[in-house]
Amino acid sequence: MHATKYAFILSITVFVATCSNRQIYDSIQHKQKLQCISVPASQYDSCLSQNRQNFNEYSDVRKEILHDKQTEKTDVPDTNFAGHIHEDC
């Protein structure tokens, strides 16, 4: 019973996170298209072709960035020098 309950909660959480990521992606794409409207007609096609990733590519890049940031947090050196005593002291 508990395993089923946790599996259901996990699946809902994953669905909501995926939905939210997709909404962010769609919002960014829409904003970029709106920005392209303001460029001269001769640059419009070029503007639209810049930074065009499908959602799967966007998601992969996002995951990589988040992983790199998490790795940076765990690679912080220990600055607690209280336990280090020089023999000269």
C-alpha positions in Angstrom: 0.0 0.0 0.0 2.7 2.5 1.0 4.8 1.7 -2.1 1.8 2.4 -4.3 1.1 5.6 -2.5 4.7 6.8 -2.9 4.8 5.7 -6.6 1.7 7.8 -7.2 3.1 10.8 -5.5 6.4 10.5 -7.3 4.6 10.2 -10.7 2.5 13.3 -10.0 5.7 15.2 -8.9 7.5 14.2 -12.1 4.5 15.1 -14.2 4.2 18.6 -12.6 7.9 19.3 -12.9 7.9 18.2 -16.6 4.8 20.3 -17.2 6.4 23.3 -15.6 9.6 22.9 -17.6 7.6 22.7 -20.7 5.7 25.9 -19.8 9.0 27.7 -19.2 10.3 26.5 -22.5 7.1 27.6 -24.4 7.2 31.0 -22.7 10.9 31.5 -23.7 10.1 30.5 -27.3 7.1 32.8 -27.4 9.1 35.8 -26.0 11.8 35.2 -28.6 9.3 35.2 -31.4 7.8 38.4 -30.1 11.3 40.0 -30.1 11.8 38.9 -33.7 8.7 40.9 -34.7 10.5 44.1 -33.8 13.5 43.5 -36.1 13.6 44.7 -39.7 11.9 42.4 -42.2 15.3 41.5 -43.7 16.5 40.1 -40.4 13.3 38.4 -39.3 14.1 34.9 -40.7 17.6 35.0 -39.2 16.1 36.1 -35.9 13.7 33.2 -35.8 16.4 30.7 -36.6 18.6 31.8 -33.7 18.5 29.8 -30.5 15.9 27.4 -31.8 16.1 24.1 -29.9 13.3 21.6 -29.6 12.0 20.9 -26.1 14.1 17.7 -25.8 17.4 19.6 -26.7 16.4 22.4 -24.2 15.7 19.8 -21.5 19.0 18.1 -22.0 20.9 21.4 -21.8 19.0 22.4 -18.8 19.7 19.1 -17.0 23.4 19.5 -17.8 23.5 23.0 -16.4 21.7 22.0 -13.2 24.1 19.0 -12.8 27.1 21.3 -13.2 25.8 23.7 -10.7 25.1 20.9 -8.2 28.7 19.6 -8.8 30.1 23.1 -8.1 28.2 23.2 -4.8 29.8 19.9 -3.7 33.3 20.9 -4.8 33.5 23.8 -2.4 36.7 23.5 -0.4 36.6 23.2 3.4 37.5 26.5 4.9 37.3 25.3 8.5 40.9 25.6 9.7 40.2 25.2 13.4 41.4 21.6 13.3 44.7 22.4 11.6 47.5 23.3 14.0 51.0 24.1 12.8 53.8 22.3 14.5 55.6 25.6 14.9 53.0 27.0 17.2 
